[in-house]
């Protein structure tokens, strides 16, 4: 089913991102919120990451306590494995159709996660390009960020550098250390040209895998939760292990397996496999851990 207009498709091609409202219906959004609220309530009984994913790492990752604040849920790894609502949003929603409009007709899943910034949380994401974490034989990959909450200027919205998907793949290794972030001078340049991706709950930001982006802490009293699905074209093959492995990796959500591999010329350093989560990976490097 075609969902996006030609103007929207062209905007994505030119800028590397696109924000669209009503990517899921109201009933599905309510189910997504209900499941996440339940996980937030459960996480209040923990002070360290807990649960288990297919590779043995914790499913529920917490912002460590500090400055008088308790631990707060900041990531859920592969939520499609433990929630029918999140599986349905990933596989059977207008969001899925939008991805097919941009890189279809054959679309398969790479991984899913939830990134959340609870009110006052210090969690931030340093600038990077997703492709450096998940290189494939070609870069027809889209990161779909579904807004479970209203995303405003104050609650840590995604900031992107329009058009950066057409530029170089910047290293996320600095001085031989895997930081998960571009060099500070490159980040400053990107921030000067950045725009914020905001919208009401149920909107989605569709982002090219090579688009540079980051986000600041949540300074508001409202949560900012994103359900993130990474999809690839059917003929894009992963070149490194999945940083968020899931039993759903490789399932075709639109079209069929073309049984072909399409290549694209690029050069990128092999990423470091995360011991816990991406958030912890970046913050640990900042502390020198």
C-alpha positions in Angstrom: 0.0 0.0 0.0 1.4 3.4 -1.0 1.2 5.9 1.9 3.7 8.6 1.1 3.3 11.3 -1.5 5.9 12.0 -4.2 6.8 15.2 -2.4 7.4 13.3 0.8 9.6 10.8 -0.9 11.6 13.5 -2.6 12.1 15.3 0.8 13.5 12.1 2.2 15.9 11.6 -0.7 17.1 15.2 -0.4 17.3 15.5 3.4 17.7 12.0 4.7 14.8 12.2 7.1 11.0 12.6 7.1 8.5 13.2 9.9 5.0 11.8 9.3 2.0 11.9 11.6 -0.4 9.0 12.4 2.0 6.2 11.6 0.0 4.0 13.9 -3.7 4.2 14.8 -5.0 5.3 18.1 -5.9 1.8 19.4 -2.4 0.5 18.6 -0.7 3.6 20.2 -2.7 3.0 23.4 -1.5 -0.7 23.5 2.1 0.5 23.0 1.8 3.0 25.8 0.2 0.5 28.1 3.0 -2.1 27.7 5.7 0.5 28.1 4.0 2.0 31.2 4.0 -1.5 32.7 7.7 -1.9 32.0 8.4 1.5 33.7 6.5 0.5 36.7 8.3 -2.8 36.9 11.7 -1.1 36.5 11.1 0.9 39.7 11.8 -2.3 41.6 15.3 -2.6 40.1 18.5 -0.6 40.5 20.5 -2.4 37.7 19.7 -3.7 34.2 17.6 -6.9 34.2 15.9 -9.4 32.0 17.6 -11.4 29.3 17.8 -11.2 25.5 18.7 -13.9 23.0 22.5 -13.2 23.5 22.3 -13.1 27.3 22.5 -9.3 27.7 19.8 -7.5 29.8 16.6 -6.7 28.0 15.8 -3.7 30.3 18.6 -1.1 30.6 18.5 1.5 33.3 19.9 5.0 33.7 22.2 4.6 36.8 21.0 6.4 39.9 22.7 9.6 40.8 22.3 13.2 42.1 19.5 12.0 44.3 17.6 10.4 41.4 16.6 6.7 41.3 17.5 4.4 38.4 15.3 5.0 35.4 14.3 2.8 32.4 16.1 4.1 29.3 16.1 1.2 26.9 14.2 -2.0 26.1 16.1 -4.4 23.8 14.0 -6.2 21.1 10.6 -5.4 22.6 8.9 -7.2 19.7 9.9 -10.5 21.4 7.9 -9.7 24.6 5.0 -7.5 23.3 2.4 -8.2 20.6 1.7 -4.5 20.3 5.3 -3.7 19.5 5.4 -6.6 17.0 2.3 -5.3 15.3 3.6 -1.8 15.0 6.9 -3.1 13.5 5.3 -5.4 11.0 1.7 -4.4 10.3 1.3 -0.6 10.5 1.3 2.5 8.2 4.9 3.0 9.4 5.9 -0.3 7.8 4.2 0.8 4.6 6.1 4.1 4.6 9.4 2.2 4.8 8.4 0.1 1.8 7.5 3.3 -0.1 11.1 4.5 0.4 13.3 1.4 0.0 10.8 -1.3 -1.0 9.3 -3.4 -2.3 11.1 -6.1 -0.3 11.7 -5.1 3.3 13.2 -7.1 6.2 13.8 -6.3 9.8 17.2 -5.9 11.3 16.5 -5.0 14.9 14.2 -3.1 17.3 14.6 -1.3 20.6 12.9 1.4 22.7 14.9 4.5 23.8 13.3 6.5 26.5 14.2 9.6 28.4 12.1 9.9 31.6 11.5 13.4 33.0 14.7 15.0 34.2 16.8 12.0 32.9 20.4 12.9 32.1 20.5 10.5 29.1 21.8 12.0 25.9 22.9 10.5 22.6 26.1 11.7 21.1 26.2 12.4 17.4 26.8 9.4 15.1 25.5 7.7 12.0 23.6 4.4 12.4 25.4 2.8 9.4 28.7 2.8 11.3 27.1 0.5 13.9 25.3 -1.7 11.4 27.2 -1.8 8.1 25.5 -3.7 5.3 26.3 -4.5 1.7 24.4 -1.4 0.7 23.0 1.5 2.6 19.3 1.1 1.8 18.4 1.0 5.5 15.9 3.1 7.4 15.7 3.7 11.1 12.0 4.4 11.9 11.6 6.2 15.2 8.0 6.0 16.3 7.0 8.6 18.9 5.2 6.9 21.8 5.0 10.3 23.6 4.7 13.8 22.3 8.2 14.9 21.3 8.8 18.6 22.1 11.7 21.0 22.0 12.3 20.4 25.7 12.1 16.7 26.2 15.2 15.6 24.3 14.1 15.4 20.7 16.2 13.9 17.9 18.4 16.5 16.1 19.5 15.7 12.6 21.9 17.2 10.1 19.9 17.4 6.8 21.7 16.0 3.8 24.5 14.4 5.8 23.4 11.0 4.5 25.0 12.0 1.2 28.4 12.8 2.8 31.1 10.7 4.3 30.7 8.0 6.9 32.4 9.5 9.9 34.4 7.3 12.2 33.0 6.4 15.7 36.5 5.3 16.8 38.5 8.1 18.3 42.3 7.6 19.0 41.9 3.9 18.8 38.9 3.8 21.2 35.4 2.9 20.2 33.4 5.9 21.5 30.2 5.3 19.4 30.3 9.0 18.5 31.9 11.2 15.8 34.9 13.5 16.7 33.9 16.6 18.8 34.8 19.0 16.0 32.6 17.1 13.5 29.8 17.1 16.1 30.0 20.9 16.6 29.8 21.4 12.8 26.7 19.1 12.6 25.0 20.8 15.5 25.3 24.2 13.7 23.3 22.8 10.8 20.9 20.7 12.7 17.1 20.6 12.9 14.9 19.1 15.6 12.4 16.2 14.7 9.3 16.8 16.8 5.7 15.6 16.6 2.7 14.3 18.5 2.5 10.8 19.8 1.9 8.3 16.9 4.2 10.3 14.5 7.3 8.7 13.0 10.6 10.0 12.0 12.0 8.0 9.1 15.8 8.4 9.0 18.4 7.2 6.4 21.0 5.0 8.0 23.8 7.4 7.0 22.1 10.5 8.4 24.1 12.1 11.3 22.1 12.7 14.4 22.1 13.0 18.2 20.0 14.2 21.1 20.2 16.1 24.4 18.9 15.2 27.8 15.2 15.6 28.7 14.8 18.9 30.6 11.1 18.7 30.9 8.5 17.1 33.2 7.3 14.9 30.3 8.8 11.6 29.1 10.2 11.1 25.6 9.9 7.5 24.4 10.7 6.3 20.9 10.1 2.8 19.5 13.0 2.3 17.0 12.8 -0.2 14.2 15.7 -0.7 11.8 14.7 -2.1 8.4 16.8 -2.9 5.3 16.1 -3.5 1.7 15.8 -7.2 0.9 19.1 -7.3 -1.0 21.1 -5.5 1.8 23.1 -8.1 3.8 24.6 -7.3 7.2 28.4 -7.2 7.3 28.8 -7.4 11.1 27.0 -9.0 14.0 23.7 -7.4 15.0 24.2 -5.1 18.0 20.6 -5.8 19.2 20.1 -9.5 18.1 16.6 -10.8 18.0 14.8 -13.9 16.9 12.9 -11.6 14.4 16.0 -10.5 12.5 15.7 -11.1 8.8 11.9 -11.6 8.7 10.3 -10.0 5.6 7.6 -7.6 6.6 6.9 -6.5 3.0 7.6 -8.4 -0.2 9.7 -11.5 -0.5 13.4 -12.5 -0.4 14.9 -11.5 -3.7 17.7 -14.0 -3.1 20.3 -11.5 -4.4 22.9 -9.4 -2.7 23.5 -5.8 -3.9 26.8 -4.1 -3.2 27.8 -0.5 -2.6 31.3 1.0 -2.4 32.2 2.4 1.0 34.8 2.1 3.7 34.0 1.9 7.5 35.7 0.5 10.6 34.3 -2.6 12.1 32.2 -1.5 15.2 32.7 -2.8 18.7 30.0 -5.2 19.9 28.2 -3.7 22.9 28.5 -5.4 26.2 25.3 -3.9 27.5 23.5 -1.2 25.5 24.3 1.7 23.1 23.5 4.2 25.9 25.9 2.5 28.3 28.5 2.1 25.5 28.6 5.9 24.9 28.5 6.9 28.6 31.1 4.3 29.6 33.5 5.7 27.1 32.8 9.2 28.3 33.8 8.1 31.8 36.8 6.2 30.5 35.3 2.9 31.7 
